[in-house]
Amino acid sequence: MSIIHLQTHMELKDQAAKLIDKYLAGNCTAEEKILVERFYLEQFKKDYFPGTLPEGNIKSLMWNYISKNKEIKHTGVVKFNWNRAIAVAASILLFILIGSYFILHKKLPQQIVAIKTHDLSPGTNKAVLTLGNGSKILLTNVVNGKLAQQGQTSVTKVKEGEIDYQRSGNAGADKVLFNTISTPPGGEYHVVLADGSNIWLDAASSVTYPATFNGNDRTVEITGEAYFEVAHNATKPFRVKSHGQTVEVLGTHFNINAYDNEGLIKTTLLEGSVKVTTSGHIALLKPGQQSWVYPTGDPSGTIKMIENADTEEAIAWKNGHFQFDKADLKTVMRQLARWYDVQIIYEGKIKERLFSGSIYRNLNASKALKIISYEGIHFTIDGKKIIVSP
């Protein structure tokens, strides 16, 4: 089983700079030279000769073009002249990511991603708020300001992608009104509850909560994936329910991945401590630990504990990345399916591969697919489908 390593943003910038230095110094291998010229030539034609390829010494023109679009500072850090070459820099960074594998194996990629109809845009801040009376508010395009009143608590959109519950006066006598925020595939949202706790929802997720916490505890229920920063309250434990699992805290930071199609519930603790309970079994998590619970109950009757979990991977989605650590292809594609709101179709026999690294979530689908593509895997975007084939 082969492993492909996707690289970090800083690693890409370093490699891009080094490769351009090698090209300008005439030290590139034949494969590196072909790849640099191939990608630069594509941009060169767009910028200066949109119709046909210019006649004359193409390599000389290319060399001059690359030289003009590169500045070397005394610190040794290479920066691009963004006024002239932002698109070129993006092409090179993308090229490094998808090209390093082929350089290593002395091969050049063929057409990796075919797009039959159109590209797919990344997800955005969008969700639906369902109030206690059943009315729904589409949060995608609503203007900032007060959205609703729930007893003594007002619901306000404070900025793009975030709503806030602000208690006014004594809410202790309020009738308990449950609200729900649901994100569709391709959506994410942030809510600040009446107690000051923050919840971030990933795509195809939901959280149901009381507009005001009047009782002896603070209980919410989620589907999908959510990241919590819980406001500390020693007298009111905060509980999160998901598919038969309950996570109880007093105040801490943690992530829960409870998608139906992931096969298990992963709870990852970043700060403080949490208690995970399911089917009568209890586990206490410390920072850096992760628990695994099967939604239908672990056949062994236990909660699986993961020591030294990759917390960055667990919350990468909140920070604008896909991040993988030896993830198989179907695990990768499930994340892309939720974020780009597409159906994944597999055709033919595809060799098993593992992926490690990160990809920005603000890329269009075609660019994300190029980054995870290499020999033996092909992707075709056809409407709202991504077809994966050998």
C-alpha positions as CSV (number, residue, x, y, z in Angstrom):
1,M,0.0,0.0,0.0
2,S,1.5,3.3,-1.1
3,I,1.3,6.6,0.9
4,I,1.2,10.0,-0.7
5,H,2.2,13.0,1.5
6,L,0.4,16.3,0.9
7,Q,2.6,19.2,2.0
8,T,2.0,22.2,4.2
9,H,1.7,25.8,2.9
10,M,5.1,26.8,4.2
11,E,6.7,23.6,2.8
12,L,5.2,24.4,-0.6
13,K,6.5,28.0,-0.6
14,D,10.0,26.8,0.3
15,Q,10.0,24.2,-2.4
16,A,8.6,26.6,-5.0
17,A,11.3,29.1,-4.2
18,K,14.1,26.5,-4.4
19,L,12.8,25.1,-7.6
20,I,12.7,28.5,-9.3
21,D,16.2,29.2,-8.0
22,K,17.3,25.9,-9.6
23,Y,15.6,26.8,-12.9
24,L,17.2,30.2,-13.1
25,A,20.6,28.8,-12.2
26,G,20.2,26.1,-14.9
27,N,20.5,23.3,-12.3
28,C,17.1,21.6,-12.8
29,T,16.7,18.0,-13.8
30,A,15.1,17.4,-17.2
31,E,11.8,16.5,-15.5
32,E,11.9,19.6,-13.2
33,K,12.7,21.9,-16.2
34,I,9.8,20.5,-18.2
35,L,7.4,20.9,-15.3
36,V,8.4,24.5,-14.6
37,E,8.2,25.6,-18.2
38,R,5.0,23.7,-18.7
39,F,3.2,25.6,-15.9
40,Y,4.8,29.0,-16.5
41,L,4.2,28.7,-20.2
42,E,0.5,28.2,-19.6
43,Q,0.4,31.4,-17.6
44,F,2.7,33.2,-20.0
45,K,0.3,32.5,-22.8
46,K,-2.6,33.7,-20.8
47,D,-0.9,37.0,-19.8
48,Y,0.8,38.0,-23.1
49,F,-0.4,35.9,-25.9
50,P,-4.0,34.8,-25.2
51,G,-4.6,33.6,-28.8
52,T,-1.7,31.7,-30.1
53,L,1.8,30.7,-28.9
54,P,4.4,33.4,-29.8
55,E,7.0,32.6,-32.4
56,G,10.7,32.9,-31.7
57,N,12.9,31.8,-28.8
58,I,10.2,30.5,-26.3
59,K,12.8,29.5,-23.7
60,S,14.4,32.9,-23.8
61,L,11.0,34.6,-23.4
62,M,10.2,32.2,-20.6
63,W,13.4,32.9,-18.7
64,N,12.8,36.6,-18.9
65,Y,9.3,36.2,-17.7
66,I,10.2,34.1,-14.7
67,S,13.1,36.4,-13.8
68,K,10.8,39.5,-13.8
69,N,8.3,37.7,-11.5
70,K,10.8,36.8,-8.8
71,E,12.4,38.9,-6.1
72,I,15.2,37.7,-3.8
73,K,15.5,39.5,-0.4
74,H,18.6,39.6,1.7
75,T,16.9,37.4,4.3
76,G,17.0,34.6,1.8
77,V,13.2,34.4,1.7
78,V,11.8,34.4,-1.8
79,K,8.7,36.5,-2.5
80,F,6.7,36.8,-5.7
81,N,5.8,40.1,-7.3
82,W,2.1,39.8,-6.6
83,N,1.2,42.7,-8.9
84,R,2.4,40.8,-11.8
85,A,2.5,37.2,-10.8
86,I,-0.1,36.2,-8.3
87,A,-1.6,33.7,-10.7
88,V,1.8,32.4,-11.6
89,A,2.7,31.9,-7.9
90,A,-0.5,30.0,-7.4
91,S,0.2,27.8,-10.4
92,I,3.7,27.0,-9.1
93,L,2.5,26.2,-5.6
94,L,-0.1,23.9,-7.0
95,F,2.4,22.4,-9.4
96,I,4.8,21.6,-6.5
97,L,2.1,19.9,-4.6
98,I,0.9,17.6,-7.4
99,G,4.3,17.5,-9.2
100,S,6.7,16.3,-6.5
101,Y,5.5,12.8,-6.7
102,F,6.1,12.7,-10.5
103,I,9.5,14.3,-10.2
104,L,10.5,11.6,-7.7
105,H,9.3,8.8,-10.0
106,K,10.6,10.3,-13.2
107,K,7.1,10.6,-14.7
108,L,4.9,13.4,-15.8
109,P,1.2,13.5,-15.0
110,Q,-1.4,13.1,-17.8
111,Q,-4.7,14.9,-17.5
112,I,-5.6,14.3,-13.9
113,V,-9.0,16.0,-13.4
114,A,-11.6,16.2,-16.2
115,I,-14.4,18.6,-15.8
116,K,-17.4,17.8,-18.0
117,T,-19.7,20.7,-17.0
118,H,-18.4,23.1,-14.4
119,D,-16.2,23.4,-11.4
120,L,-17.4,23.1,-7.8
121,S,-17.1,26.0,-5.4
122,P,-16.0,25.4,-1.8
123,G,-18.5,25.6,1.1
124,T,-19.5,28.9,2.7
125,N,-21.1,30.2,5.9
126,K,-24.7,29.0,5.5
127,A,-27.2,27.4,7.8
128,V,-30.9,27.4,8.8
129,L,-32.0,28.4,12.3
130,T,-35.2,26.7,13.5
131,L,-36.8,28.6,16.4
132,G,-38.8,27.2,19.3
133,N,-42.1,27.9,17.5
134,G,-41.0,26.0,14.5
135,S,-40.3,29.0,12.2
136,K,-37.2,28.9,10.2
137,I,-34.6,31.6,9.3
138,L,-32.2,31.2,6.5
139,L,-29.0,32.6,7.8
140,T,-27.1,32.7,4.6
141,N,-28.1,36.1,3.3
142,V,-29.8,37.7,6.3
143,V,-28.5,41.1,7.3
144,N,-26.7,41.6,10.6
145,G,-28.9,42.5,13.6
146,K,-31.6,41.1,15.7
147,L,-33.3,38.0,14.2
148,A,-35.7,36.9,16.9
149,Q,-36.7,37.0,20.5
150,Q,-36.8,33.8,22.5
151,G,-38.3,34.7,25.9
152,Q,-35.9,37.1,27.6
153,T,-33.1,36.1,25.1
154,S,-32.6,37.9,21.8
155,V,-31.0,36.1,18.8
156,T,-28.7,38.4,16.9
157,K,-26.5,37.9,13.8
158,V,-23.4,39.7,14.8
159,K,-21.3,39.1,11.7
160,E,-21.1,36.9,8.7
161,G,-21.2,33.2,9.8
162,E,-22.1,33.9,13.4
163,I,-25.2,34.3,15.6
164,D,-25.2,35.2,19.3
165,Y,-27.8,34.6,22.0
166,Q,-27.9,37.6,24.4
167,R,-29.9,37.3,27.6
168,S,-31.7,40.5,28.8
169,G,-33.1,40.6,32.3
170,N,-34.0,37.6,34.4
171,A,-34.5,34.6,32.1
172,G,-35.0,32.1,34.9
173,A,-38.8,32.1,34.5
174,D,-38.7,31.7,30.7
175,K,-40.3,28.7,29.1
176,V,-37.6,26.5,27.7
177,L,-37.5,27.0,24.0
178,F,-35.3,24.7,21.9
179,N,-33.6,26.1,18.8
180,T,-31.7,24.2,16.1
181,I,-29.0,25.4,13.7
182,S,-28.5,23.1,10.7
183,T,-25.8,23.4,8.1
184,P,-26.3,21.8,4.7
185,P,-23.5,20.0,2.8
186,G,-21.2,22.8,1.8
187,G,-22.0,24.9,4.8
188,E,-20.5,25.8,8.2
189,Y,-21.6,28.2,11.0
190,H,-20.7,29.5,14.4
191,V,-23.1,30.1,17.3
192,V,-22.5,31.7,20.7
193,L,-25.0,30.3,23.3
194,A,-26.7,32.3,26.1
195,D,-24.1,31.0,28.6
196,G,-21.2,32.3,26.4
197,S,-20.2,28.9,25.1
198,N,-19.1,28.8,21.4
199,I,-20.0,26.1,18.9
200,W,-18.7,25.8,15.4
201,L,-20.6,23.4,13.0
202,D,-19.0,21.7,10.1
203,A,-20.9,20.8,6.9
204,A,-24.0,18.6,7.1
205,S,-24.3,19.1,10.9
206,S,-26.7,20.4,13.4
207,V,-26.9,21.4,17.1
208,T,-30.1,21.6,19.2
209,Y,-30.0,23.7,22.4
210,P,-32.2,25.7,24.7
211,A,-32.3,29.5,24.1
212,T,-31.6,29.9,27.8
213,F,-30.1,27.4,30.2
214,N,-32.6,27.5,33.1
215,G,-32.1,24.1,34.7
216,N,-29.3,22.5,36.7
217,D,-27.3,21.6,33.6
218,R,-26.6,22.7,30.1
219,T,-27.5,20.0,27.5
220,V,-27.2,20.2,23.8
221,E,-27.5,17.6,21.0
222,I,-25.5,17.4,17.8
223,T,-25.4,15.5,14.5
224,G,-22.4,15.6,12.2
225,E,-19.3,17.4,13.5
226,A,-18.9,20.3,16.0
227,Y,-16.1,22.0,17.9
228,F,-16.9,23.4,21.3
229,E,-15.4,26.0,23.5
230,V,-17.5,25.7,26.6
231,A,-17.8,28.6,29.1
232,H,-16.9,27.4,32.6
233,N,-19.7,27.0,35.1
234,A,-18.9,24.7,38.1
235,T,-22.6,24.5,39.1
236,K,-24.0,23.6,35.7
237,P,-22.2,20.8,33.8
238,F,-22.3,21.1,30.0
239,R,-23.4,17.9,28.2
240,V,-23.3,17.0,24.5
241,K,-25.4,14.1,23.3
242,S,-24.8,12.3,20.0
243,H,-26.0,8.9,18.9
244,G,-26.1,7.4,22.4
245,Q,-22.9,9.0,23.6
246,T,-22.8,11.8,26.2
247,V,-19.8,14.1,26.8
248,E,-19.9,16.0,30.0
249,V,-17.7,19.0,30.9
250,L,-17.6,22.0,33.2
251,G,-15.7,24.2,30.8
252,T,-13.2,23.1,28.1
253,H,-12.3,22.8,24.4
254,F,-13.1,19.7,22.4
255,N,-14.3,18.3,19.0
256,I,-16.9,15.7,18.3
257,N,-17.1,13.9,14.9
258,A,-20.4,12.0,14.8
259,Y,-21.2,11.7,11.1
260,D,-23.5,8.7,10.4
261,N,-21.3,7.5,7.5
262,E,-18.0,7.6,9.5
263,G,-18.8,4.4,11.4
264,L,-17.8,5.7,14.9
265,I,-17.9,8.8,17.1
266,K,-14.5,10.5,17.7
267,T,-14.2,12.9,20.6
268,T,-10.9,14.8,20.8
269,L,-9.9,16.9,23.8
270,L,-7.7,20.0,23.5
271,E,-8.1,21.6,26.9
272,G,-9.4,20.7,30.3
273,S,-11.1,17.3,30.9
274,V,-14.2,15.6,29.7
275,K,-16.2,12.5,30.7
276,V,-17.5,10.3,27.8
277,T,-20.4,8.0,28.6
278,T,-22.0,5.3,26.4
279,S,-24.0,2.2,27.2
280,G,-23.0,2.3,30.9
281,H,-19.3,2.7,30.1
282,I,-17.3,5.8,31.1
283,A,-14.0,7.2,30.0
284,L,-12.2,10.3,31.2
285,L,-10.2,12.2,28.6
286,K,-7.1,14.3,29.2
287,P,-5.8,16.9,26.7
288,G,-4.4,15.2,23.6
289,Q,-6.5,12.1,24.0
290,Q,-9.3,10.9,21.7
291,S,-12.1,8.4,22.4
292,W,-13.8,6.2,19.8
293,V,-17.4,5.0,20.3
294,Y,-19.4,3.0,17.8
295,P,-22.9,4.5,17.5
296,T,-24.5,1.1,18.0
297,G,-22.2,0.2,20.9
298,D,-18.7,-1.2,20.8
299,P,-19.0,-5.0,20.4
300,S,-16.3,-5.4,23.1
301,G,-18.4,-3.2,25.5
302,T,-15.6,-0.6,25.9
303,I,-14.7,2.9,24.8
304,K,-11.5,2.9,22.8
305,M,-8.9,5.4,23.9
306,I,-6.3,7.0,21.6
307,E,-3.3,8.4,23.3
308,N,-1.4,11.3,21.7
309,A,-4.1,11.9,19.2
310,D,-3.5,14.4,16.3
311,T,-5.5,17.3,17.6
312,E,-4.6,19.5,14.7
313,E,-6.1,17.0,12.3
314,A,-9.3,16.8,14.4
315,I,-10.0,20.6,14.2
316,A,-8.3,21.3,10.9
317,W,-11.8,21.8,9.3
318,K,-12.5,24.7,11.8
319,N,-9.2,26.3,10.8
320,G,-9.9,26.1,7.0
321,H,-8.1,22.9,6.1
322,F,-8.6,19.3,5.2
323,Q,-6.0,17.4,7.1
324,F,-5.2,13.7,6.8
325,D,-2.9,11.3,8.6
326,K,-2.6,8.1,6.6
327,A,-6.3,8.3,5.6
328,D,-7.6,6.0,2.9
329,L,-9.2,7.3,-0.3
330,K,-12.8,6.8,0.8
331,T,-12.2,8.7,4.1
332,V,-10.7,11.6,2.1
333,M,-13.6,11.6,-0.4
334,R,-16.2,11.6,2.3
335,Q,-14.8,14.9,3.6
336,L,-14.8,16.4,0.1
337,A,-18.3,15.1,-0.6
338,R,-19.6,17.0,2.5
339,W,-17.7,20.2,1.8
340,Y,-18.4,20.4,-2.0
341,D,-22.0,19.0,-1.7
342,V,-21.4,16.2,-4.2
343,Q,-22.0,12.5,-4.6
344,I,-18.9,10.3,-5.0
345,I,-19.0,7.5,-7.5
346,Y,-16.3,4.8,-7.8
347,E,-15.7,3.1,-11.1
348,G,-13.3,0.2,-11.7
349,K,-10.7,-1.3,-9.3
350,I,-8.7,1.4,-7.5
351,K,-5.5,0.5,-5.7
352,E,-5.5,1.2,-2.0
353,R,-3.5,4.3,-1.0
354,L,-3.1,6.3,2.1
355,F,-2.9,10.1,2.2
356,S,-1.1,12.4,4.7
357,G,-1.0,16.2,4.7
358,S,-3.4,19.1,4.3
359,I,-5.3,21.0,1.7
360,Y,-7.0,24.4,2.0
361,R,-10.8,24.2,2.1
362,N,-11.2,27.4,0.1
363,L,-10.0,25.8,-3.1
364,N,-12.4,24.9,-5.9
365,A,-13.0,21.1,-6.2
366,S,-10.8,20.7,-9.3
367,K,-7.8,22.2,-7.5
368,A,-8.3,20.0,-4.4
369,L,-8.6,17.0,-6.6
370,K,-5.4,17.8,-8.4
371,I,-3.6,17.9,-5.1
372,I,-4.7,14.4,-4.1
373,S,-4.3,13.0,-7.6
374,Y,-1.4,11.0,-8.9
375,E,-0.8,8.1,-11.2
376,G,-3.5,5.5,-10.9
377,I,-6.3,7.8,-9.7
378,H,-8.4,9.9,-11.9
379,F,-11.3,12.3,-11.0
380,T,-14.1,13.5,-13.3
381,I,-16.4,16.3,-12.1
382,D,-19.8,15.8,-13.7
383,G,-22.4,18.2,-12.4
384,K,-22.9,17.3,-8.7
385,K,-20.9,14.1,-9.0
386,I,-17.2,13.3,-8.6
387,I,-16.3,10.1,-10.5
388,V,-13.2,8.3,-9.2
389,S,-11.6,5.8,-11.5
390,P,-8.2,4.1,-12.0
